Amino acid sequence: MNQISNKVFCKKFLSAGNSCCWSRIVRFFADKKKFFKEARISELEEGYGINLDNHELKTPTGSVLCIPNENLAQAVTLEWNIQKHTIKTERMPLTALCYAACLSHSKEPTVSSILSYLTTDTVLCHSTEPEELVQLQDVKWGPAVEWFKARYSVDVSHSNGFIMPDVDRQTKLKMNNYLLTHDAWCLIGLESMVGLLKSVILSLAVVNYHLTVEDAVSLSRLEQEYQVAKWGNVEWYHDVEKHEMQMKTAACALFFQMCAEQTTSISYTSQNC
Amino acid sequence: MSQLKTFHAILRELKLAGINSGTPGYVHLMKLYKTNQVTAGRYCRDQTAADYNALTFLTYLQSTRKLNNLCNYYNRGENSIKKAAERVGLRIPTQYSEHPPNENGSK
């Protein structure tokens, strides 16, 4: 956690005798105080920016953050407005995704990073014991895999124990071409979700509206939930892990959907008809 | 979960997070709901896309709030050095204070 890394760092620097710069290090790691009253969006040439009172929000590299669509910009301002006394950057996943998307320039590294998870996909790696868990995995993960096979016309099968699942070249090629059709920003959201759920199949099920975020997180944590049901729940570990995964996965799903959709609406009044 | 229930749950989460009805994010959310009122499948996208997005947004807000509450509850103890010392039976030494102690020596 933040506080523990604070203390470890302080101790190291104190013992080394660098007392002049340890306070700077502590301030860097400590949570920043909320220095603005309200966050609002502003229109830029290529999209929307965020203004924290009168300061423009900039990416870590120093350039002004430019968000391509309005829904996402509004969601990011909401994230900043939710912060109370300190700015907790680890609870602002949408902003982190925007920074990552601004820094990435090409799609290929993101796509290859996503595909590298396919050969070790969670729902394709079944365990061999205990018997209850094996049955639970067949019952819960089976439908998700069947949906994936039908949706993308590919053939994948699960493996048991320590053997890696076999994903053939044809499948990898098809998924590579499919992923390359998406926008670079969408791919950043998808890559982040795949890293959280440790599963390409579950992430694609979420963005295709086949599974809700809660269901996908539950399937990804199937073994943990089985053990919790059997041996008991430790709130400060299991619940924190579950809610953190849900928060970040939901943020990735929203990010993907908002970048993928561009909708305009025309409202008809009785005079126009 | 029905659409109206999801909508009310989102509004409740925003209120708990301190987002008032005047803020731009709130206004934008109401605008989105109004424009999509009649349009479940009208704009050539998935029938249930808007419902799913609303549910995802609700999950995001709820999980953030629950995570914040859990972390505030369980991480509170780490900040207090006095409590950590008392836990192992020690007392921190008397700290310098601008207000001098009483004349008879008690704090």
Chai-1 contact restraints between the chains, C-beta under 6 A:
chainA,res_idxA,chainB,res_idxB,connection_type,confidence,min_distance_angstrom,max_distance_angstrom,comment,restraint_id
A,Q3,B,E78,contact,1.0,0.0,6.0,A-B,restraint_1
A,R40,B,P24,contact,1.0,0.0,6.0,A-B,restraint_2
A,Q74,B,G25,contact,1.0,0.0,6.0,A-B,restraint_3
A,Q74,B,H28,contact,1.0,0.0,6.0,A-B,restraint_4
A,T77,B,G25,contact,1.0,0.0,6.0,A-B,restraint_5
A,L78,B,G25,contact,1.0,0.0,6.0,A-B,restraint_6
A,I82,B,A17,contact,1.0,0.0,6.0,A-B,restraint_7
A,Y209,B,D46,contact,1.0,0.0,6.0,A-B,restraint_8
A,Y209,B,T48,contact,1.0,0.0,6.0,A-B,restraint_9
A,Y209,B,Y52,contact,1.0,0.0,6.0,A-B,restraint_10
A,T212,B,L55,contact,1.0,0.0,6.0,A-B,restraint_11
A,V213,B,T56,contact,1.0,0.0,6.0,A-B,restraint_12
A,V213,B,T59,contact,1.0,0.0,6.0,A-B,restraint_13
A,E214,B,T59,contact,1.0,0.0,6.0,A-B,restraint_14
A,W236,B,Y74,contact,1.0,0.0,6.0,A-B,restraint_15
A,D239,B,L70,contact,1.0,0.0,6.0,A-B,restraint_16
A,V240,B,L70,contact,1.0,0.0,6.0,A-B,restraint_17
A,H243,B,S63,contact,1.0,0.0,6.0,A-B,restraint_18
A,H243,B,K66,contact,1.0,0.0,6.0,A-B,restraint_19
A,H243,B,L67,contact,1.0,0.0,6.0,A-B,restraint_20
A,E244,B,L67,contact,1.0,0.0,6.0,A-B,restraint_21
A,Q246,B,T59,contact,1.0,0.0,6.0,A-B,restraint_22
A,Q246,B,S63,contact,1.0,0.0,6.0,A-B,restraint_23
A,M247,B,S63,contact,1.0,0.0,6.0,A-B,restraint_24
A,M247,B,T64,contact,1.0,0.0,6.0,A-B,restraint_25
A,M247,B,L67,contact,1.0,0.0,6.0,A-B,restraint_26
A,A250,B,T56,contact,1.0,0.0,6.0,A-B,restraint_27
A,A250,B,T59,contact,1.0,0.0,6.0,A-B,restraint_28
A,A250,B,Y60,contact,1.0,0.0,6.0,A-B,restraint_29
A,A251,B,Y60,contact,1.0,0.0,6.0,A-B,restraint_30
A,A253,B,T56,contact,1.0,0.0,6.0,A-B,restraint_31
A,L254,B,T56,contact,1.0,0.0,6.0,A-B,restraint_32
A,Q257,B,N53,contact,1.0,0.0,6.0,A-B,restraint_33
A,T263,B,Y43,contact,1.0,0.0,6.0,A-B,restraint_34
A,S265,B,T35,contact,1.0,0.0,6.0,A-B,restraint_35
